[in-house]
Amino acid sequence: MNIDVLLRRAAADHPDDLAVRHDDLELTYTELTERAGRFAAYLRASGIAPGERVGFFLPNVVEYVVGLLGTWQAGAVGVPLNYLFPDAPLRHAVTDSGCRVLVLPPGDVERVESLLEGATPSLLTTGPEGSFARAVAAHGSTDEVVPRLDHDDALLMYTSGSTGVPKGVRQTHRNVVAEVDGAIEFYGVTATDHVLNCMPIFHVGGLQLAMLPLLLRGGQMTLMPRWDVEVWLELAQRLRPTVGGLISTMMIDVGNRTARDPVRLDSFRFCMFGGSRTPTAAIERLERGTGIPGTEIYGQTEQNGLVVTYHPGEKRRPDSMGRPLEQIVAIRLVPVDSHESGSSPDLEPGDPGVGELWVHGDAVTPGYWHLEAPEKWAVDDEGRRWFRTGDLMSRDTDGYLYYVDRIDDMIVSGGENVFPQMVEEHLAGHPDLAEVAVIGTAHERWVEQVTAVVVPNRPGITVEALDRWCAEHPDLQGMHRPRRIEIVEALPRTGSGKLNRPELRRIFP
């Protein structure tokens, strides 16, 4: 079923309720679906056939919501493009997806036209005087929803591509609806909920976890186009949202800001955070500074954004991400020394050791756009197709999962395996550090050494003082002790806000 049918059903149940807000612009559900219907009519009149792609190169603005709903209503495929992409990945994603239409701010038109060198899709600009608004105004709203099948693509979402060109992750109507239904059920989302959405809509956190669950239930959404911790705190206090979402970097910003000046935010039922593994010390700073009950999430674009989390109000287990959403995925933990399915037993709950997480189920992508990537898949004896996440985890007797590291981030120092995330967890407990990252760098004797790259939260921090602190820390001994420490003003990030380890390795070889 076309996901837009479900969105229009929610709108019919809540016609006069507020759907989306950005600054002074507010749309009720009736107004939202009316504008989306006009954009769908524009696409049909422009010859956009079912299955063709419509791109969005935007921050979080109301046109994004209208455009995506209208795209689905017309039977087309939405392509949310990372608004922080540099030139090369942006050119690749637009060209690779074959977008027929691209919605973007007027200030980005010249850049996109020069990047694409004449092979430009139809460009629609946002804003009150933009061509998007004129296209919507020029067409009557249609109620017709073009039928789509469960296995038809609804979205192409391009990964940030820190290790190469971005991959277009196919997300079908079934993938998206399964994920959104799972989030609604797990978090108990209702029409009374209100999400403050600062996570970008080009990211699964902003789209599948924040925007769509609320709209499918008739709740309301407030958009933030760009991240600003002071603006976020002001909106959270004034509008009193019940649901929040923060990329780990944003969560660290809020925790550091409220550590020195606490702000009580008691309207939130829960606030999701994720995007990368977040040290316990940072989570505790957020909770102390705001009172927000943080809810860790784990998922990848290939899994539509959420496969492991906690129920709201569930007591968090130190260092654990929570438990799998078993209604939408099955999981396996495959020992790291055995990547042929069935060649050795999977790790069961409570088994010692670390395994790679494999997932199978309704939320998992059927594959990549124009890319086979067979190394990412395994087929078991029953013919089921498993996606290899590349993430190493352990599991306790109650089924809670503990993130260890990426397979390709593991450091081998003096023949000993060292997981950077574990070292980061302990380093993050230093009271004078705002952010930490650990990578392996070359060493003449140990082959690789543990190297810590840190961002202080006050001036005057020295490498010598940090080295002494590490030398006395019981969990930073032996090969786990950072033998090289670099102090920087900021850590490099990918377009989606994740730590860019490849860039760190380039800076500190």
N, C-alpha and C positions, 0 to 999 in steps of 0.2 A: 504493500500500500504506500502511496505517496505520502510522505511525512506531512505535507501541507494540509492534507485532509484532517489530521489530528489537530494541527494548529488552528485551523478554521473552526473546528468543533469547539475548542476551548474558547475562542473568541465569541462564538454564538452564545455560550453559557455566561459570558462576562462582558456583554457589549459595551457597557458604560464605565467599566473599571479601567483604571490607568494601566497601560501595558508597558510603555517605555518613556523614559525621561532623559533629556540631556540639557543641562542648564535650564533655560526658560521654555524649551520646547517639550511639550508633553502630548502623547498620543494615547487615546483610549483604544480598546481592542477593535471597536468599529472603525475608527480612523486608520489604525494600522492595517487592517485587512483590506480596507477600501484602497489605500495607497498601493499596497502590494498587488491587488487585483489590477490596478492601472499599469503597474510596471510589467506584470505578466502580459497584459494586452499589448504593451509596447513591444515586448520581445517577440510575441507571436506575429505582430504586424511587420516586424523587421526580418522575418524569415528564420528566426532561431528555432531549430527543430528539436524535438525531445532528444535528450542525450548530449546536445552540444553544450559547450562550456561558457560560463559567464564569470569573469574574474572581478575580484574586489581588492583593491590596493588602498586600504583605508585604515585610519585609527578607529576607535569605537565611536561611531556617530549613528544617528537615527537612520540615515540612508542605508547603512549596512544591514540593519534589521529588515527594513522594507524591501531592499534588493534581494536578499537571500530568500525571503518568503515568496516574493514574486517569481524568482528564478525557479524554485521548486514547483510553484503553481503552474508554470509554463512547461514543466517536464524537463527543464534544463538542469545542468550540473553546476553547482556553485564551486568556485575556486577561491578560497580565502588566502590571499598572498601576504606573506610576512611583511608588514609595513617597515620593518627595520632592515630588510634585505639590502646589501650593497648591490652594485650594478650587475656583476656576473651572475649570481644566483637569481636575481630578479629577471634578467633577460632569459635565462634558461627556463624558469618556471612559466613565464608567459608564453614562450615559444613552444615548450614541450606540451603544455596543456592544450594549446590550440584555441585559446579564448577568442570567441567571436565579438564579445563586448567586454570592456574593462571600465569599472567605476573607480574613480580616483579623485583626489583633491585637485583643484585647478592649478595649484603651485607645482604639481608633479608632472603636468602634461609635457612640458618641454623635455624633461629628463627622459620620460618613457619613450617619446617619439625619437629622440636621438639614440637611445639604446636599441630600439627595434629596427632602425634604419629603413623605414618605409613599410615594413611588414606589420603594420600597427592594426590592432582590432579597433572597432568603433569605440571611441572614448566618451564617457559620460562623466561630467564633473559635478561635484557636490556643492552644496551651499544654496541659499535662497535664489540666486540668479543663475545657478549652474544648469547644464544641459540635462542632468538627471531630473531635476525638478520640472523642467520644460517638457521632457519626455513623459513624465507621469501625468502632468496637467493636460497634455494633448490627447490622452486616450481615456475612454470610458472604462470604468472598473468592470472586470469580468468575474463571475463566480465560478466559472468552469475550472476544474483542476484536472490537468492532463494525467491520465492514469500511468503509473509506473509500477513495475514489479519489485518484489523484495530484493532481488539480486541486481537491480539496476543501480548505477552509481547515483548518489545524491551529492557527494562532495569529492573533490581532489584537494588534499591538504599536503602541502610541500614541507618536508622536514627542513631544519635549518641548514643542513649541509656543511657542518663544520669540518667533516673529513672528506669532502668531495662535493659534487653537484647535488642539489636537493633532489630527493626522491618524491614523486607524487604518490601519496598513499590514497588508494581508492577506499571510499567509505560508502557502502550501499545504503539504501533506505532502511533495510533490515538492520544493518550495523548500527545506524544512528538511533533508530527507535528502540532497539534492545538496550543500548547504553543509557539513553535518557530514561526509559522506564525503570531500569535498574537503579539509577540515581534517585528518581522520585520515590521508589519503594524504600530504598535503604535509608534515605535521609528524611522520609516522611514529609515531602514537600506538599504544600497546600496552596490554595488561592490567597491565603492571608500572608504568605511569605513575600518578602521584598529583598532582592539581591542588589548589592552595590557591586557593579561589575567593572573592576579595573583591569582584570585579566583580558588581554587582547582577544577579540573575536576570531582572529586568524589562528588562534591557539585552541586546542581541544578543551582546555580549562575554561576559557571564556565562552566558547560556543556550546559544547556538549554538556558541560557540568554547571555552568552558571546561567546562560541565556535560555536554552531550550527547555530544561526541566521547569523553570518558572513560567515560561509562556505556555507550555502544554497544560499547566495546572491553573492558569488564569491569575498568576501572581504578577508583581510589577518588577521592573528592572530600571535601575539608574545607571547610566553609562559614564565612565571616565575615559576621555580620549587619550590621555597621557598620564604617566605615573608621577605623582607628587605626594609625598607622605603627609604634608600639612593639609593639602586639599582633601585627601582621603579621610584624615581624622576629623576635619570640619564637617564633611558630608555625613560621616558615620554618627557624629553627635547630633546633627541637626535633623537628618532624615530618619534615623533609628531603623536601619535595615535589620532584617532577621537572619540573612544569609550573606556570607562574604566569601571571597576567594582571593588568595594571594600567591603569586609565584614566590618561591623561596627567597629570592633577592628582596622582594617587596616586604615579606614577613620580617626579614632581618632589619630592613629600614625602620619598620614600625617598632620592633623590639628595641632597637638602639635609641630611637627618638623618645619613646615612652619610659625607657629605663631612667632617664634623668628628669623626666617630668610626666608622671603617670597620668593617663586619661582613662576614665572608667567607661567602657563600652558594653553596657549590660543589655542592649537590645538583641545582640546576636544569639541565635540558637546554636549556630555553629559557623566556623570559618574554615574553609578548606585551604590547605597550602601544599604545594608540591612543585614539580618541575625539575627538581634535583633533590638529592638526599640532604636533609636539613639537620644539623647537629642538635642534640638535646638541649644544650645550653642556650641556643637561639630560640628554641620553642619555649623554654622556661622564661626567658626575658620577655617574650610577647605576652605570656599569660600573666606575669607579674605586673607588667606595665599597663595592660588593658583589661584584664579579667576575661578576655575572649577565650572560649573553649576551642582551642585549635584542633582541627581534624585533619590528620595527614592523609594524603592521597597518593596513590601510585598508578601509573598507567602510561602508555606510549600512544603516539598518534596511530600506530598500527592496531591498537586495541580500543580506539575511540576515547581514550583518555582516563578510564577508571576501571581497574580490576581489583584493587586492594585498598581498603579503607576501614574506618571505624564507624559504628553507629553514633549519632549525636548523643553526647552524655556518657558514652562508654569510657571507662577508665583506660587511659593510654598506658601501654606497657613500654617501659624505657627502651628506646632504639627500635621498636617494632612499628611497621607501617600499618598493621592491622591484619585483617583476614580477607581472603578472596571473596568476590561477589559471585557465589556459586550458581546463582540463577542465570548468569550470562556467560560465564567461562568455566572451563575445567582447567586445572593446572597440573604440571609435573615439575619436579625438581630433579634434573638429570645431572649425575655426578660430573664434575668438570673434566675428569680424565676419560669420559665415555660419551662421545657425541653421536654414536650410532644407536638409533632407537632399539631398545631391547637387548643391547649388548651387555648391560648390567642393570641390576634393579634400581629403580628410582629411589630417592630419599623419601622416606615416610615421615609423618609427624613425629618429632622427638628424636629422629636419627641424628647423630652427630655428623658434622661435615657441611660442605657448601656445594650447592648445585646450581646449574643454570635454569632459570624459570622458562618453561615452555607453556604456551596457552593455546586453547582451542575453544571455539564457541561462537555465539551469535554476534558478539561485539568485535570479533577479530576480522581485519581486512581480508578480502580475497586475494590481494596482491598489490603490486605497484603498477603505475601507469607507464606503459612502454618499457618495462624492465622486469626480467624474470626473477633475478636474485634467488636462485635455488638454494643457496647456502643458508637462507633465512627460514627454511621450511624442512620439516621431517614428516614422514608418513609412517604410522605404526602398523602393526600386524592386522588391525581391523580396518585399515584404510582411512583412518582419521588423519587430517592434516594439522600439524602443530607448528605454531610460530615460535621460533627461537628468539627470545628477547635480547640475549646478550648480557643479561643482568644476573649476577651471582647473589644467591640468597640462602639463608638457613631457615629452619622452621621448628617451633617448639611443639610440645605434646598437645597443645590446644589448637594448633593450626595457625598461630600467628607467624607472619613472615618478617624476616629481618634482612634488610638490604645490606649487602656486603660491598659490592663494587661492580664495575663493568669488567667483562672478561679482558678486554684489551687495555684496561688501565692498571692491571695488577703489576706490581713492582717485584722483580726477583733480585734480591740483594744478598750477595754471598751465598747463593743457593737457597735462600729462604723466601717464601712467598709473603709479601707485605701488601695488605689491602689499603690503598690511600684513604678511603672513607673512614676506616677505623682510626687511623692516625689523626685525621681531621676532627673526628669526634672528640678526642682527648685535647687536642690543641685548642679547640673552640671554647674550652673551659677557662682559658686564660682571661682574666678580667679586663685586660687592656687591648684585646683584639676584637675587631668588629667582624672580620671575615678571614677565613683561612682556606688554602687549597694546597694539596700535596700531589707532587708528581715524582717520577723517577728521572734522574739525570745521570749522566755517565760518571763512573768512578774507576780510577786506574786499578784498584785492587778488588773492590766488591762488584765490579761490572756496572751495577746500578746503585745509586744511593737515594735515600729518602730526602727530598727537597721540599721545604715548606715555604710557600709564598703567602705573606700575611698582610692584612690591612689593619693598622692600629686604629683605636678609637680615640686616641689623644696623642699630642706631640711628645717627643722625648723618648720614645720606645727604641731600644737598641737591640741589635742582633746578639750582643754579648749577654744582655739580661734575659732575652728569650732562650738562649742556649742554656744558661744556668737553670732556668725554670724547667726546661725539658729534661735536663740531666737529673733532676730530683723527682720527676714524675714517675710513679711506679709502672704506668702503662706505656711509657715511651722509652723503654730500655732496649738494648741490643740493636738489632737491625731496624726496629721501629722508631728509633730516635732520629729526628731530622739531623743529618750531618751538614746540611746546607740550608741557610735561612735567608730569604730575600724579603725586604720590606718594600711595599708598593703602595701607591695612593688608591688604586682600584684594580679589581680583577677583571680580565677580559670576559665578555659574555657573548653568547650567540644571539641571534635576532629574537629568540624566544625567551631570553633571560637566563639561560642555563650557563654554567661555568664552561668556558671554552678551553678545555685541557690541551687540544692540539696547538692552540695559539700560545698557551703558557709554555709548552715544550719548545716552541719556536723561539720565544723570548729568552728562555733559560735552558739552553741546550746542555 
